[in-house]
Amino acid sequence: MNKYLILPALFFLVLSLSAQEEKKLPMPSDSAYQANIKKSKLYGVYIPRDLDDALAQLMKLTDEEGRNKLKKTDENTVAKKLRFGLGRWMEYNWNFAEGSRFSHYLREKGLYNQDDMVRFMLITFHRHVNGKNLETDSLLKELIKQREEIVKREREKKVIGTVPNND
């Protein structure tokens, strides 16, 4: 009976090892996603083309008083505190979940997770408001590395179930 369990165990081992080597996720190919990434507006909301356009839109959406509050707080605190305010607004209205031309732009930069997209934008916006160098390449690398560590920890938590021995 045990020899019959070896083949499925080896199959799952090989499958999990090959999945760990894959770094880039494919772009969604469904027709709704493909249609969304070509539109400048979704559900009546303008969708930015790229980072500069997104920052310009955020400047229009926020008032000076709100931006002044951002200046008084560090970027990590801003990213945490605004996640469910401005961050949720971006995620929903710029259609990070189902795809938009801006979420596609972020995917091409290596961000596949919606939370990472939001965090990237909140930190970048904070830096923009404060007149700092955006340093987007290093921020992207940091967020991608953090996501890879999260995925690795999640994979390590999963245990392949065993078939009960009926001997």
C-alpha positions in Angstrom: 0.0 0.0 0.0 2.8 2.4 0.8 4.4 2.0 -2.6 1.2 3.5 -4.1 1.6 6.6 -2.1 5.1 7.3 -3.3 4.1 8.2 -6.9 1.5 10.9 -5.9 3.9 12.3 -3.3 6.7 12.6 -5.9 4.2 14.2 -8.3 3.3 16.9 -5.7 6.9 17.4 -4.8 7.9 18.1 -8.4 4.9 20.3 -8.9 5.6 22.4 -5.9 9.3 22.8 -6.8 8.5 23.9 -10.3 5.9 26.4 -9.0 8.5 28.0 -6.7 10.8 28.7 -9.6 8.2 30.7 -11.4 8.7 34.4 -10.6 6.4 36.2 -13.1 2.7 35.5 -13.2 1.1 35.6 -16.6 -1.2 38.5 -17.4 -4.8 37.5 -17.3 -6.1 36.7 -20.7 -9.8 36.8 -20.2 -11.7 39.1 -22.5 -13.0 41.4 -19.8 -9.4 42.1 -18.6 -8.2 42.6 -22.1 -11.1 45.1 -22.8 -10.5 46.9 -19.5 -6.8 47.6 -20.1 -7.6 49.5 -23.3 -10.2 51.9 -21.8 -9.5 55.4 -20.5 -12.6 55.3 -18.3 -14.2 52.5 -16.4 -17.7 53.0 -14.8 -17.4 56.7 -15.5 -14.0 57.0 -13.7 -10.9 58.2 -15.5 -8.1 55.5 -15.4 -4.5 56.8 -15.4 -2.1 55.7 -18.1 1.0 55.5 -16.0 2.5 56.7 -12.7 2.9 60.3 -13.6 -0.7 60.4 -14.7 -1.8 58.7 -11.5 0.1 61.1 -9.3 -1.5 64.0 -11.2 -5.0 62.5 -10.7 -4.3 62.1 -6.9 -3.2 65.7 -6.7 -6.5 66.7 -8.3 -8.5 64.4 -5.9 -6.9 65.7 -2.7 -7.0 69.1 -1.2 -4.1 71.1 0.2 -5.1 70.5 3.8 -5.0 66.7 3.3 -1.7 66.9 1.5 -0.3 69.0 4.4 -1.3 66.2 6.8 0.6 63.7 4.6 3.8 65.8 4.9 3.7 65.5 8.7 3.6 61.7 8.7 6.2 59.1 7.6 5.5 57.1 4.4 5.0 53.7 6.1 2.4 55.2 8.5 0.6 56.9 5.6 0.6 53.6 3.7 -1.0 51.8 6.7 -3.5 54.6 7.7 -4.7 55.4 4.2 -5.0 51.8 3.1 -8.7 51.7 3.7 -9.4 55.3 2.7 -7.6 56.6 -0.3 -6.1 53.2 -0.9 -9.5 51.5 -1.1 -10.7 54.3 -3.4 -7.8 53.6 -5.8 -8.2 49.8 -5.7 -11.9 50.0 -6.4 -12.1 53.0 -8.8 -9.0 52.2 -10.8 -10.1 48.6 -10.9 -7.0 46.8 -9.6 -9.0 43.5 -9.1 -10.5 43.1 -12.5 -7.9 45.0 -14.5 -7.5 48.5 -15.9 -4.9 50.2 -18.0 -3.3 51.4 -14.8 -3.3 48.1 -12.9 -1.9 46.5 -16.1 0.9 49.2 -16.0 1.6 48.1 -12.4 1.6 44.5 -13.3 4.2 45.2 -16.0 6.3 46.7 -13.3 6.1 43.4 -11.3 3.2 44.1 -8.9 0.5 41.5 -9.1 -1.1 41.8 -5.7 -3.7 44.5 -5.1 -2.4 45.3 -1.7 1.1 45.8 -3.1 -0.3 48.1 -5.8 -2.1 50.2 -3.2 1.0 50.4 -1.0 3.2 51.4 -3.9 0.8 54.2 -4.9 0.4 55.5 -1.3 4.1 55.6 -0.7 4.9 57.1 -4.1 2.2 59.7 -3.6 3.6 60.6 -0.1 7.1 61.0 -1.7 5.6 63.1 -4.5 3.7 65.4 -2.1 6.9 65.9 0.0 9.0 66.7 -3.1 11.2 63.7 -2.5 12.8 61.5 -5.1 10.3 58.8 -5.9 12.9 56.0 -6.1 10.3 53.7 -7.7 12.7 51.0 -8.8 14.0 50.4 -5.3 10.4 50.5 -3.9 9.2 48.0 -6.5 12.1 45.7 -5.7 11.3 45.9 -2.0 7.6 45.2 -2.5 8.2 42.3 -4.8 10.7 40.8 -2.4 8.3 41.2 0.5 5.5 39.5 -1.6 7.8 36.6 -2.5 8.6 36.1 1.2 4.9 36.1 2.0 4.2 33.5 -0.7 7.1 31.4 0.4 5.9 31.4 4.1 2.4 30.5 2.9 3.7 27.6 0.8 5.7 26.3 3.8 2.6 26.3 5.9 0.7 24.1 3.5 1.1 20.4 4.2 0.2 17.8 1.7 -2.5 15.5 3.2 -1.8 11.8 3.5 -4.1 9.0 2.7 -5.2 7.1 5.8 -3.7 3.6 6.0 -6.4 1.0 5.9 -4.1 -2.0 6.7 
